[in-house]
Each structure stands twice: as C-alpha cells, then as structure tokens.
C-alpha cells in the first residue's frame, strides 16, 4: 500500500510539472491573449493568478498631440520585479478586434498571428524591457487602443491599455531654445542651443552677424539634423570674429515649408577671457524629472574634457559623484543610476572644462 501511494505521488507530481511547463510559454505567448475586449483573455488564462491593472508597463513615443498617419513609433514594455521569468503580449486593436496599423518585432520579440507581439524568450532582469515598432494607420482612423498582458513569475499577471489619438493634421512645430554663447578667445566663440523636433525631422542651423549689419551668416549646426521627442543639443564654433564687437546669434530648425527660429542672443567679444551671460556655462538636459531609477543627461562639449557629475543636496553638500571620466568634444549622452538615492530635491552639478553648471532635479 505504501509503495502504491509513493508511486501515485510521483505520477501526480510529474503531471503537475508537465502542466506547468506546457502553460508557462517561455518562448512566447500564443495569439489572442493581449487582454483586449475582443480577445477576452490574458496570461492568467494559462498561468492562473489574479489579473491586476498596471499603469506604467506599456509606453510609447507617440507625441502628446497624437500620431501622424503612416509614421512609425516605438512601443516599450518594461516589467519590473524580482528575478522571476517575465513575458508579455501586446496588440493594437479596434473594438472589433482588428489590428490598427501594423506591428513589427524588435530584439527579443516576434509577431504571432499578424497582430500580436510577444517575447521570444522569457527575461529575468529587473526591469525586463522589450521595444518594437508600430506604424500608424491611415488618416481618419482616429484614436486607437494598445492592449498588453504581462506575466512576472508564473502567476503574477497584469494588463494595461493605453490610448493614442490621431494628430489633428497640424503637426507640432519644433521647440528651439535661445542660443547660448561662450567666448573662447578675442576672435572665436562657441554657440549652442537645443531643439525638440516633436517627433519630426528638422535640419539644424545657426545664424550670426555683426549687430550693425543686416546680413546674417548661416552655418550648419553639429549635428546637422534633429529628430524625436526630446531636446537635442546642437553647437558650432564661430571664428574670425572682431574683438570688442557686438554680435547676434540665433538657432534655427527647418525643413520644407516649416522654419522656426530661437530667440536672438547679443554677445560682445572682449579680451579673450571666457564669459557667459547665462547662469549655466553650457546647455544640458536631464530627464525624466522626477526620476526614481535612471537619469539621462544630454550635453555638448566644445573640447575634450574630463567631466565630473555630482549629486548635490539642497544645502550644497556633495552626496556622491555619479560620473568622472574623460569625454570627447561634441554631443554626449550619459545614463546615471540614482535608484538607491533617498527621495528629495537635489542639484545635478556638471563640471567640464573647469566650469560648473547646475540643474535642479527631483528623485522619487
């Protein structure tokens, strides 16, 4: 009798393990489990567990003004949690369950059933992140919904729906900052600015002239084009200037039929000693703010420089050094980890070329 009981337990255990493996889908979920009303199913239908509603797992880079028909956008899935295996399924659908636009897989994902994107292998990192592409549908489609179902471990299930509107046909103009000027010598100066292309593509340029002249000199900025939905730093080194003369500078974003100028800056070339009318010695951008994980810092160096970035408390004390290394001239992007910092208000200090610049940040 004892032998029979042991054998029964072994058989039941094997059956349970087999069932668990059959329903965990480590190499991608089957079609139809996105959590959309038309699908009516999520990962819980195979994994079990209670489905909760998430708010920050599924994101896109569609501008707040809405998508442009025919343009491609990035959809990101970021599942946070322990080292358990994680996976997902996402679909862009209308109320009838038909796909809206088209989807294309990215690294670590695949398309199943033409309208679903899922993982190709479960991940255990924290967070586990996948990105893939959605191409917006034809003009007149209107607001569309993106549905996602996510699993963290075997039975921790969540879902999320986000809506993206169609742009009203008038695309947002780029945002061009005022030009910042730093004197290098009695005959040369660095000029820089930033442009947010608002999801479009623009050429980047500067204009400058002697303040007594009516003729502007036009130069292509570095980089020469900008795109996306976040500010991009641009710069240019102007030479052959005249000592003690006043000059005017402005930045420009342009493409066919659309030109936007930044505010004009007036600057005097003096003795060759570096001066700056702005509080910061160069333009830099930090996002997201507030942050609880990674800070991305974008800035432009006008020469190779050892660059130090410190986290400063509100009362002026250095909390820690986040970066200390040599960087090359030009546009630089750094990702700084602040996930173990206490919540509060801080200053981010960047020291480059023996100049300090500051920006107030918030850590949650």
C-alpha positions as CSV (number, residue, x, y, z in Angstrom):
1,X,0.0,0.0,0.0
2,X,2.9,2.4,0.8
3,X,4.6,1.7,-2.5
4,X,1.3,2.4,-4.3
5,X,1.0,5.8,-2.5
6,X,4.5,6.8,-3.4
7,X,4.0,5.8,-7.0
8,X,0.8,7.8,-7.1
9,X,2.6,10.9,-5.8
10,X,5.4,10.6,-8.3
11,X,2.9,10.3,-11.2
12,X,0.8,13.3,-10.0
13,X,4.0,15.3,-9.5
14,X,5.2,14.6,-13.0
15,X,1.8,15.5,-14.4
16,X,1.9,18.9,-12.4
17,X,5.4,19.7,-13.7
18,X,4.3,18.9,-17.2
19,X,1.2,21.1,-17.0
20,X,3.3,23.9,-15.5
21,X,5.8,23.7,-18.4
22,X,3.2,23.5,-21.0
23,X,1.5,26.7,-19.8
24,X,4.5,28.9,-19.0
25,X,5.3,29.8,-22.6
26,X,8.9,30.9,-22.1
27,X,9.4,31.3,-25.8
28,X,6.4,33.5,-26.5
29,X,2.6,33.5,-25.9
30,X,0.1,32.2,-28.4
31,X,-2.1,34.7,-30.3
32,X,-5.2,36.0,-28.6
33,X,-4.0,36.8,-25.1
34,X,-3.5,40.6,-25.1
35,X,-6.3,41.4,-22.7
36,X,-8.3,43.3,-25.3
37,X,-12.1,43.2,-25.1
38,X,-12.1,41.2,-28.4
39,X,-9.6,38.7,-27.1
40,X,-11.1,38.4,-23.7
41,X,-8.0,36.6,-22.4
42,X,-4.8,37.4,-20.7
43,X,-1.7,35.5,-19.4
44,X,-3.9,34.4,-16.5
45,X,-5.9,32.0,-18.7
46,X,-2.8,29.8,-18.9
47,X,-0.8,30.8,-15.8
48,X,-3.6,31.3,-13.3
49,X,-3.4,34.1,-10.7
50,X,-5.4,37.3,-10.3
51,X,-5.1,40.0,-13.0
52,X,-4.2,43.5,-11.8
53,X,-4.3,46.7,-13.9
54,X,-0.8,48.2,-14.5
55,X,-0.2,51.9,-15.2
56,X,3.5,52.1,-16.3
57,X,4.4,48.9,-18.0
58,X,3.4,49.9,-21.5
59,X,4.6,53.2,-23.0
60,X,5.1,54.7,-26.5
61,X,6.9,57.7,-28.0
62,X,3.8,58.9,-29.8
63,X,3.7,62.7,-29.2
64,X,1.0,64.1,-26.9
65,X,-0.5,65.8,-30.0
66,X,-1.2,62.4,-31.5
67,X,0.2,60.1,-34.1
68,X,0.9,61.0,-37.7
69,X,-0.7,58.5,-40.2
70,X,1.9,56.3,-41.8
71,X,4.7,57.2,-39.3
72,X,6.4,54.6,-37.2
73,X,6.6,54.8,-33.4
74,X,8.3,52.7,-30.7
75,X,6.2,50.7,-28.2
76,X,8.1,49.8,-25.0
77,X,7.3,47.1,-22.5
78,X,9.2,47.3,-19.2
79,X,8.2,44.8,-16.5
80,X,9.7,45.4,-13.1
81,X,10.1,42.9,-10.3
82,X,12.2,40.1,-8.9
83,X,14.4,37.7,-10.9
84,X,11.4,35.6,-11.9
85,X,10.8,35.0,-15.6
86,X,8.8,37.7,-17.4
87,X,6.9,37.8,-20.7
88,X,4.2,39.8,-22.5
89,X,1.8,40.0,-25.4
90,X,0.7,43.3,-27.0
91,X,-1.8,44.1,-29.7
92,X,-3.1,47.4,-31.3
93,X,-6.8,46.7,-32.0
94,X,-10.2,48.4,-32.6
95,X,-13.4,47.3,-30.9
96,X,-13.9,44.5,-33.4
97,X,-10.5,43.0,-32.6
98,X,-9.0,44.0,-36.0
99,X,-5.4,45.2,-36.0
100,X,-5.0,49.0,-36.4
101,X,-1.9,49.9,-38.3
102,X,0.9,47.4,-38.4
103,X,3.4,46.0,-35.9
104,X,7.0,44.8,-36.4
105,X,9.0,42.9,-33.8
106,X,12.2,44.2,-32.2
107,X,15.1,42.4,-30.4
108,X,13.8,39.6,-28.3
109,X,10.2,39.7,-29.6
110,X,8.2,38.3,-32.5
111,X,4.9,38.8,-34.3
112,X,2.3,36.0,-33.9
113,X,-1.0,35.8,-35.8
114,X,-0.1,39.0,-37.7
115,X,-1.4,41.3,-35.0
116,X,0.3,40.3,-31.7
117,X,3.8,40.9,-30.5
118,X,5.2,38.7,-27.8
119,X,8.6,37.8,-26.3
120,X,10.8,35.2,-28.0
121,X,12.4,34.2,-24.6
122,X,11.5,35.0,-21.1
123,X,13.7,37.5,-19.3
124,X,14.7,37.7,-15.6
125,X,16.3,41.1,-15.4
126,X,14.8,43.9,-13.4
127,X,13.3,45.6,-15.2
128,X,12.9,43.3,-18.2
129,X,12.5,45.5,-21.3
130,X,11.4,45.0,-24.9
131,X,10.9,47.5,-27.7
132,X,9.2,47.1,-31.1
133,X,7.6,49.2,-33.8
134,X,4.0,50.2,-34.6
135,X,3.2,52.0,-37.8
136,X,0.2,54.3,-37.5
137,X,-2.9,53.6,-39.7
138,X,-4.4,55.8,-42.5
139,X,-5.7,59.3,-41.9
140,X,-9.1,59.4,-40.4
141,X,-8.7,56.3,-38.2
142,X,-8.9,58.4,-35.0
143,X,-8.0,57.2,-31.5
144,X,-6.7,53.7,-31.2
145,X,-6.0,51.5,-28.2
146,X,-2.9,49.5,-27.4
147,X,-3.5,46.4,-25.2
148,X,-0.9,44.5,-23.2
149,X,-0.9,41.5,-20.9
150,X,2.2,40.8,-18.8
151,X,3.5,38.0,-16.5
152,X,6.1,38.2,-13.8
153,X,6.9,34.8,-12.5
154,X,4.3,32.1,-13.0
155,X,1.2,33.7,-11.7
156,X,1.8,37.5,-11.2
157,X,-0.4,38.8,-14.0
158,X,-1.2,42.4,-15.1
159,X,-2.7,44.1,-18.0
160,X,-2.7,47.7,-19.4
161,X,-4.5,49.7,-22.1
162,X,-3.2,53.0,-23.4
163,X,-5.0,55.2,-26.0
164,X,-3.2,57.3,-28.6
165,X,-5.1,59.9,-30.6
166,X,-4.6,60.9,-34.2
167,X,-3.0,64.3,-34.7
168,X,-5.4,66.9,-35.9
169,X,-3.5,67.4,-39.2
170,X,-1.4,70.3,-38.0
171,X,1.9,68.9,-36.7
172,X,3.5,70.5,-33.7
173,X,6.3,72.9,-34.5
174,X,9.8,72.3,-33.1
175,X,10.9,74.0,-29.9
176,X,14.1,75.9,-30.3
177,X,15.9,77.3,-27.3
178,X,17.8,80.6,-27.1
179,X,21.4,80.4,-28.3
180,X,24.0,80.1,-25.5
181,X,27.4,81.8,-26.2
182,X,30.8,81.1,-24.6
183,X,33.8,83.2,-25.7
184,X,36.9,81.1,-26.5
185,X,39.3,84.0,-27.5
186,X,39.2,87.5,-28.8
187,X,38.2,86.1,-32.2
188,X,36.2,82.9,-31.5
189,X,33.2,81.7,-29.6
190,X,31.1,78.6,-29.1
191,X,27.4,78.8,-29.7
192,X,24.9,76.1,-28.7
193,X,21.2,75.6,-28.3
194,X,18.7,72.7,-28.1
195,X,15.9,71.7,-30.4
196,X,12.9,69.4,-29.6
197,X,11.7,68.2,-33.0
198,X,8.4,67.0,-31.6
199,X,8.5,63.6,-33.3
200,X,9.5,65.1,-36.7
201,X,12.9,65.6,-38.6
202,X,14.5,69.0,-39.0
203,X,17.7,70.5,-40.2
204,X,19.6,72.4,-37.5
205,X,21.5,75.6,-38.2
206,X,22.7,78.8,-36.6
207,X,22.7,82.4,-37.9
208,X,25.1,85.1,-36.7
209,X,26.0,88.6,-37.7
210,X,27.7,91.8,-36.6
211,X,24.9,93.7,-34.7
212,X,25.4,96.6,-37.1
213,X,24.9,94.5,-40.2
214,X,21.7,93.4,-41.8
215,X,23.2,90.3,-43.4
216,X,23.1,87.0,-41.5
217,X,25.7,84.3,-41.9
218,X,24.2,80.8,-42.0
219,X,26.1,77.7,-40.7
220,X,25.0,74.1,-40.3
221,X,25.0,73.0,-36.7
222,X,26.5,69.9,-35.2
223,X,24.6,67.6,-35.5
224,X,23.0,68.8,-38.8
225,X,19.7,67.1,-38.2
226,X,17.5,66.5,-35.2
227,X,14.5,64.2,-34.6
228,X,12.5,62.6,-31.9
229,X,10.5,63.9,-28.9
230,X,13.3,65.0,-26.6
231,X,15.7,68.0,-26.8
232,X,18.8,67.5,-28.9
233,X,21.9,69.7,-28.2
234,X,23.4,71.5,-31.2
235,X,26.6,73.6,-31.4
236,X,29.0,75.4,-33.7
237,X,32.4,77.2,-33.2
238,X,32.4,80.6,-34.8
239,X,35.9,82.0,-35.8
240,X,37.3,85.2,-37.4
241,X,35.3,87.5,-35.1
242,X,36.4,91.0,-34.2
243,X,37.5,91.9,-30.7
244,X,35.2,94.4,-28.9
245,X,32.5,94.0,-31.5
246,X,28.9,93.0,-30.7
247,X,27.3,90.0,-32.5
248,X,23.9,88.5,-32.7
249,X,23.2,84.8,-32.8
250,X,20.1,82.6,-33.1
251,X,19.4,78.9,-33.7
252,X,17.1,77.5,-36.4
253,X,15.1,74.3,-37.1
254,X,13.9,74.0,-40.6
255,X,12.5,71.6,-43.2
256,X,10.4,72.1,-46.4
257,X,7.7,74.5,-45.5
258,X,8.4,74.9,-41.8
259,X,11.1,77.1,-40.2
260,X,11.3,78.1,-36.5
261,X,13.9,80.4,-35.0
262,X,15.1,80.6,-31.5
263,X,15.4,83.9,-29.6
264,X,18.2,86.1,-30.7
265,X,21.3,86.5,-28.4
266,X,23.5,89.5,-28.4
267,X,27.1,89.0,-27.4
268,X,30.3,91.0,-27.2
269,X,33.7,89.6,-28.0
270,X,36.0,91.2,-25.3
271,X,39.5,90.3,-24.1
272,X,39.5,86.6,-24.7
273,X,38.6,85.7,-21.2
274,X,35.7,83.3,-21.2
275,X,32.5,85.0,-20.2
276,X,28.9,83.8,-20.3
277,X,25.6,85.7,-19.9
278,X,23.8,82.6,-18.8
279,X,23.7,81.1,-15.4
280,X,25.0,77.8,-16.8
281,X,28.2,77.5,-18.7
282,X,26.7,75.2,-21.2
283,X,23.3,73.8,-22.1
284,X,22.4,70.4,-20.7
285,X,19.2,68.4,-20.4
286,X,18.1,65.9,-17.8
287,X,15.1,63.6,-18.0
288,X,13.0,62.1,-16.7
289,X,12.2,64.5,-13.9
290,X,11.1,63.4,-11.4
291,X,13.1,60.1,-11.6
292,X,13.4,57.0,-9.4
293,X,15.8,54.9,-11.5
294,X,18.0,56.3,-14.3
295,X,18.7,59.9,-15.2
296,X,19.6,60.6,-18.8
297,X,21.9,63.6,-19.2
298,X,22.5,65.1,-22.7
299,X,25.0,67.9,-23.2
300,X,27.6,69.2,-25.7
301,X,31.3,69.7,-25.0
302,X,33.2,72.2,-27.1
303,X,36.5,70.4,-26.5
304,X,37.7,67.1,-25.0
305,X,37.3,67.4,-21.2
306,X,37.4,65.4,-18.0
307,X,33.8,65.6,-17.0
308,X,32.6,65.2,-13.4
309,X,28.9,64.9,-12.5
310,X,28.0,65.3,-8.8
311,X,24.7,64.9,-6.9
312,X,24.4,67.9,-4.6
313,X,22.0,68.3,-1.7
314,X,19.7,71.3,-1.5
315,X,22.0,72.7,1.2
316,X,25.1,72.5,-1.1
317,X,26.7,69.2,0.2
318,X,28.1,66.7,-2.3
319,X,26.1,63.5,-1.9
320,X,28.0,61.4,-4.4
321,X,29.9,61.5,-7.7
322,X,27.8,59.9,-10.4
323,X,30.4,60.2,-13.2
324,X,34.1,61.0,-13.5
325,X,35.8,60.3,-16.8
326,X,37.2,61.8,-20.0
327,X,34.7,62.7,-22.7
328,X,35.2,63.8,-26.3
329,X,34.2,67.0,-27.9
330,X,30.7,67.0,-29.3
331,X,27.3,65.6,-28.2
332,X,27.3,63.3,-25.2
333,X,24.6,61.2,-23.6
334,X,25.1,59.6,-20.1
335,X,22.7,57.4,-18.1
336,X,23.2,57.8,-14.4
337,X,21.8,55.3,-11.8
338,X,20.0,57.1,-8.9
339,X,17.7,54.2,-7.8
340,X,19.3,53.9,-4.4
341,X,19.2,57.6,-3.6
342,X,16.8,59.0,-1.0
343,X,13.7,60.8,-2.3
344,X,14.1,64.5,-2.4
345,X,15.2,67.6,-4.3
346,X,18.8,67.8,-5.4
347,X,21.1,69.7,-7.8
348,X,23.0,67.9,-10.6
349,X,26.4,69.6,-11.0
350,X,28.4,69.1,-14.2
351,X,32.0,70.2,-14.2
352,X,33.6,70.3,-17.6
353,X,36.4,72.5,-18.9
354,X,36.8,73.8,-15.3
355,X,33.3,75.3,-15.5
356,X,30.3,74.3,-13.3
357,X,26.7,74.1,-14.5
358,X,23.7,73.2,-12.3
359,X,20.2,71.9,-12.7
360,X,17.6,71.1,-10.0
361,X,16.2,67.6,-10.1
362,X,13.7,65.5,-8.1
363,X,14.3,61.9,-7.1
364,X,11.2,59.9,-6.0
